[in-house]
Amino acid sequence: MLALRALDPSFPIERQIALDTGPVVLVNVFTLDKADEPALLKAWQADAAFMRQQPGFISTQLHRATGESPTYLNYAIWESTAAFRAAFSHPQFRAGLAAYPNSTIASPHLFQKVAVSGICVA
């Protein structure tokens, strides 16, 4: 089973999902042993299939670091923290975490768009 390590220890995912806001982007960085990559991909695929069926889910994309680094980044868009909270707390999702290899460390964090004048919109 994977271990959760906060991207920002002063504000872990458990505190973030308690907020009511949206839309939000989940960024989750996975680090693991190279030999465990096939098991990570299988576990992530099952999680993504579950999440795709949940209310408020918009999209997801998995990325792998370039080169030899067995580091992955998951980017998922949700309508709200409430929708993500319901899916993240669902017993079926929680049970699925046991399928991840023991070497996996996940660092999930929620983000919101920021408007920067002349560059991007929120």
N, C-alpha and C positions, 0 to 999 in steps of 0.2 A: 504494500500500500504506500502511496506517496506521502510525503511530508509537506505541510504548508509552511512557508516562510514568508512573512510579510515583506512586500517591496518597500513599504514605509512602516517600520516597527511601531511608530507612534500612532499610526492609524490603520490597523489591520482590516482585512476584508470583513470581519464580523462587525466592526463599527461602521464601515462604509454601507453595508446592506441595510443598516438600521435607518438610514436617511431616506426620505421620500423625495426623489428627484428624477429627472429623465429628460431626454433619452441619455443613456450611458453606454460607454464602450468598456468592455472588459478586456484588459491586457493581462495575459497570463504567461509568464516565462517559466519554461520547464528546463531543468538541468538534470542530467542522468548519465549513467555509464553507457558508453558507446554500444556495448553488447546488448543493452536493453531497449535499443531503438525500435525493433519490431514489436515488442510488447507494448511500448508506449503508443505507437501508432494504432494498434488494435484497440487499446483501452480508450484512447481519445476518439476514435471513430464511433465507438459505442456511445460515449458521452455526447458527442455532437449529434448523433442520430436522435438521442433522447431530447436534447435541448431544442432541436429543430421543431419538435412537436409541442413545445410549451408556449402558452399564451405570452405575447410580448417579445418573443424572439424575432429578430430581424435577419441577421446573417452572421456567418463566422468564416474565418480563414486561418489555416495553420501555416506557419512559416518555419523553415529550418535554417539555422545559421549556415553561412557559407563555409566551405573548407571542411576541416576534420572535427569541428566542434559539435558535439551532440547536444546542442541547445536549440530549443524550439520556442516559438512565440505564437500564442493563440490570440486572435483579435476577434471579438464578438460584439455585435451591436444589439442592444436591448431597448425596448420602448421606455422602460423605467427601472429604477432600483427595485420597486415592488415586484415586478415581473421576474427580474433576475433572482431576487431573494426567494420567491416561491419555488423556482426551479432548482436553485442551489441548495435549498433546504429539503427538497423532496426526498423521501426515503429511498426511492429507486436510484436517484443520482448519487446519494451518499453511499449506498451499498456498492455502486459501481467503482468507487474510488479504490476498493480493494484489488481491482484488476490491474492497477498501475504497478510497475516494477518497484521494488523496495528502494532502488537507487534514485528514484524520481523525487525531485524537490520542485514544488510548484509555488510560484509567487504571483498570486492574482491581485489585481488592483483595478478599481473602477475610475473612469475618467469622463469628463464632459467636454464638449467642444468649447473653444474659446474664440471669440471674434477679435481679430487684429485688423485694424483699419487698413484698407488697401491691399490686404494679403489674403484673408480668409474670413468666412462668416461662421457664426455659431448656429 
